[in-house]
Amino acid sequence: MDPLAPLETLFDAGRGDELPLPRELAALYGPLRFPLREGRSRVIGNFVTTLDGVASLSAPGLSGGGPISGSNPHDRMVMGLLRSVADAVIVGAGTLRSVPHHLWTAEHIFPALEGPYRRLRAALGKSDSPLNVIVTARGEIDPELPVFRSGRVEVLLLTTPEGARRAREGGLPPSVRIGEVEHSGNGERIGARAILSAIGPLRKGAILLVEGGPRLMGDFFAGRCLDELFLTIAPQVAGRDGSDERPGFVSGVRFAPEHPLWGTLEGAKRAGSHLFLRYRFASEE
């Protein structure tokens, strides 16, 4: 692979404490800052959409972010950077099904920078890999997937009591921790606050990264639990013809016009025709 060019910084609000990025990551991304508060987790999201707001093509083998970004290396580099500072990465069962052989680690998404990613985690005093949190109300997962069997990541499966029974009967390895939470009352979905409460005892004062899918991201916005969103805008138009659902990065909830959520721009970067935006949102503790 050809060497990556550095991201061009268009705007940086400069808030927060600068993290000790290794020189390779600092050269590619520039300063990365987070305003952290003692004893409180910071919840960030990361997503990629097309120009017309499509976050998933909802087609077999094409449901993940790769077809949206065009497998853009800068997008994968930023994803790896965020995973390398995260104490836990949170994904829903739909995301797991769309990329069944994935591990939610920095080196898995961008192996070329494994060394700098690992040095960054060491400098921050973090474990080798972030906790992989899989959220599934029904507990309908394949226990043979690498995330459960590889032994390379610590896994927390968050599900309802009925989902936990189903998952245990399916033969999950004993190394996988199962957390039981009640659904939110909105169908069978598990609310964002219940997710954070379950993670809290395992990762106190942490940076928690939500990677979706759209329904899970919607739950975090609905619960006013998201502090920041890192959003990549890919320069393609995917279109919608009504034959299948092509959601944006938020699905299953509606805010505007009654209760619109407005973000504050924290940063903007560019690599070619891809834009890398960062927005701050008012969250509730």
C-alpha positions in Angstrom: 0.0 0.0 0.0 1.3 3.5 -0.8 2.1 5.7 2.2 -0.9 7.8 3.4 -0.8 11.5 3.0 -1.6 13.5 6.1 -5.1 14.7 6.6 -5.5 18.4 5.8 -6.9 20.2 8.8 -9.6 22.7 7.8 -10.8 23.6 11.3 -9.9 22.6 14.9 -11.7 24.0 17.9 -8.7 23.0 20.0 -10.8 21.9 23.1 -9.5 19.4 25.6 -6.3 17.7 26.6 -4.0 16.6 23.8 -3.3 12.8 23.7 0.2 11.5 23.3 0.0 10.3 19.8 3.1 8.5 18.4 4.8 10.5 15.7 3.3 8.4 12.9 -0.2 9.0 14.0 0.4 12.7 14.8 1.8 13.2 11.4 -1.3 11.7 9.7 -4.0 13.1 11.9 -2.6 16.1 13.7 -3.4 16.7 17.4 -6.2 14.6 18.9 -7.8 16.2 22.0 -10.5 15.1 24.4 -12.0 17.1 27.3 -12.1 14.4 29.9 -13.6 14.6 33.4 -12.6 12.5 36.3 -14.9 9.6 37.0 -17.1 10.2 33.9 -17.0 8.2 30.7 -16.9 10.1 27.4 -19.1 8.5 24.7 -18.1 9.1 21.1 -19.6 7.8 17.9 -18.0 7.0 14.5 -19.9 6.6 11.2 -19.5 7.1 7.5 -22.2 8.2 5.1 -22.6 9.1 1.5 -23.3 12.6 0.3 -27.1 11.8 0.3 -27.0 10.4 3.8 -26.9 6.7 3.2 -25.0 4.8 5.9 -25.7 1.2 4.7 -26.6 -0.2 1.3 -28.6 -3.0 3.0 -27.4 -5.5 0.5 -25.9 -9.0 1.1 -22.2 -8.5 1.6 -22.5 -4.7 1.2 -24.1 -3.7 4.5 -20.9 -2.4 6.2 -19.1 0.9 6.0 -16.5 -0.2 3.4 -18.9 0.1 0.4 -20.0 3.5 1.7 -16.5 4.9 2.1 -15.1 3.1 -0.9 -12.8 1.3 1.6 -11.0 4.6 1.9 -7.7 4.2 3.8 -7.9 7.5 5.6 -11.4 6.5 6.9 -9.9 3.2 8.2 -6.9 5.0 9.7 -9.2 7.3 11.7 -11.4 4.4 12.7 -8.2 2.7 14.0 -7.1 5.8 15.8 -10.5 6.1 17.6 -10.4 2.4 18.5 -6.9 2.8 19.8 -8.0 5.4 22.4 -11.2 3.6 23.3 -11.7 1.5 26.3 -14.7 -0.2 24.8 -16.2 -0.4 21.3 -20.0 -0.9 21.2 -21.8 -2.4 18.3 -25.2 -3.9 17.7 -26.1 -7.4 16.4 -26.9 -6.1 12.9 -23.3 -4.7 12.6 -21.9 -8.0 13.8 -23.9 -9.8 11.1 -22.8 -7.4 8.4 -19.1 -8.0 9.2 -19.1 -11.4 10.9 -15.4 -12.0 10.8 -14.5 -8.6 12.3 -12.7 -7.8 15.6 -13.2 -4.3 16.9 -9.6 -3.4 17.4 -7.4 -0.8 15.8 -5.0 -3.2 14.1 -7.9 -5.2 12.6 -9.2 -2.3 10.7 -5.8 -0.9 9.7 -3.0 -3.4 10.1 -0.3 -1.1 8.6 -0.4 1.1 11.8 -0.6 -1.7 14.4 2.7 -0.7 16.0 1.8 3.0 16.5 -1.7 2.1 17.6 -0.3 -0.3 20.3 2.2 2.3 21.4 -0.6 4.8 21.9 -2.6 2.4 24.0 0.4 1.7 26.1 1.1 5.4 26.6 -2.5 5.9 27.7 -2.2 2.9 30.1 -4.9 0.9 28.4 -5.1 -2.8 27.8 -4.0 -4.4 24.6 -7.4 -4.2 23.0 -10.7 -2.4 23.8 -13.6 -4.4 25.3 -15.8 -5.5 22.4 -19.4 -4.9 23.5 -22.1 -6.7 21.4 -25.7 -5.5 22.0 -28.5 -7.9 21.1 -31.9 -8.0 22.7 -32.7 -11.5 21.3 -29.3 -13.1 21.9 -29.4 -14.6 18.4 -25.7 -14.7 17.6 -23.3 -17.2 16.0 -21.1 -18.4 18.9 -18.5 -19.6 16.4 -17.6 -16.1 15.1 -14.0 -14.9 15.7 -15.0 -12.1 18.1 -16.2 -14.9 20.5 -13.6 -17.6 19.7 -10.3 -15.9 18.8 -9.3 -15.1 22.3 -7.8 -11.8 21.1 -10.4 -9.5 22.6 -12.4 -9.4 25.8 -16.1 -9.6 25.0 -19.2 -8.4 26.8 -22.5 -9.6 25.3 -25.3 -7.4 26.5 -28.8 -8.9 26.1 -32.1 -9.4 27.9 -32.6 -12.3 30.3 -34.3 -14.3 27.5 -31.5 -13.4 25.1 -29.0 -14.5 27.7 -30.7 -17.9 28.0 -30.7 -18.3 24.2 -27.0 -17.3 24.0 -25.9 -19.7 26.7 -27.8 -22.5 25.1 -26.0 -21.7 21.8 -22.7 -22.6 23.3 -20.8 -19.4 23.8 -17.3 -19.9 25.2 -17.1 -19.3 29.0 -14.6 -16.4 28.3 -17.5 -14.3 26.9 -19.1 -12.3 29.7 -22.9 -12.0 29.4 -24.6 -9.0 30.9 -28.4 -9.2 31.4 -30.3 -5.9 31.1 -34.0 -5.3 30.6 -35.2 -3.9 27.3 -36.2 -0.2 27.2 -39.9 -0.8 26.5 -39.5 0.4 23.0 -40.0 -3.0 21.3 -37.1 -5.3 22.3 -34.4 -2.6 22.1 -31.9 -2.1 24.9 -31.6 1.5 25.9 -28.3 3.4 25.8 -28.3 4.2 29.5 -28.7 0.5 30.3 -25.8 -0.2 28.1 -23.6 2.4 29.8 -24.6 1.2 33.2 -23.6 -2.4 32.4 -20.2 -1.2 31.0 -19.5 1.2 33.9 -18.2 -1.3 36.5 -15.9 -2.8 33.9 -14.5 0.5 32.4 -14.7 3.4 34.8 -13.9 6.9 33.5 -13.5 5.5 30.0 -13.7 6.5 26.4 -16.5 4.5 24.9 -16.8 4.3 21.1 -20.2 3.5 19.5 -19.8 2.2 15.9 -23.5 1.4 15.3 -25.5 0.4 13.5 -28.0 3.1 12.9 -30.6 1.9 15.4 -28.0 1.7 18.2 -26.7 5.1 17.3 -30.3 6.4 17.4 -30.7 4.9 20.9 -27.6 6.8 22.1 -28.9 10.1 20.6 -32.4 9.5 22.1 -30.9 8.9 25.5 -28.8 12.0 25.2 -25.8 9.8 25.9 -23.5 10.8 23.0 -20.9 13.5 23.7 -19.3 13.6 20.2 -19.7 12.2 16.7 -16.9 11.6 14.2 -18.6 11.6 10.8 -16.9 10.7 7.5 -18.6 12.1 4.4 -17.8 9.9 1.4 -18.1 11.6 -2.1 -20.7 9.2 -3.6 -24.4 9.4 -4.1 -26.0 6.0 -3.3 -29.7 6.9 -3.9 -32.9 5.3 -2.6 -35.7 3.8 -4.7 -37.9 2.4 -1.9 -37.2 -1.2 -2.7 -35.3 -1.7 0.6 -34.2 0.4 3.6 -31.1 2.5 3.2 -30.8 4.2 6.6 -28.8 7.2 7.6 -26.5 6.9 10.6 -29.6 7.3 12.9 -32.6 5.1 12.5 -35.7 4.1 14.6 -36.2 7.5 16.3 -37.3 10.9 15.2 -36.2 14.2 16.7 -37.1 17.1 14.3 -39.2 19.1 14.0 -40.4 18.7 17.6 -37.0 18.1 19.3 -34.1 18.6 16.9 -30.6 17.8 18.0 -28.0 20.4 17.0 -24.3 19.7 17.1 -21.4 22.1 17.4 -18.5 21.7 14.9 -15.3 20.7 16.7 -13.2 19.8 13.8 -13.0 19.3 10.0 -10.4 17.5 8.0 -10.0 16.5 4.4 -8.3 13.7 2.4 -8.9 14.1 -1.3 -12.7 14.4 -1.6 -13.5 12.7 1.7 -14.4 14.9 4.6 -13.8 14.0 8.3 -16.1 16.0 10.6 -16.3 16.1 14.3 -19.3 17.4 16.2 -20.0 17.9 19.9 -23.5 17.3 21.4 -25.0 18.2 24.7 -25.3 15.0 26.7 -27.0 14.3 30.0 -25.0 12.8 32.8 
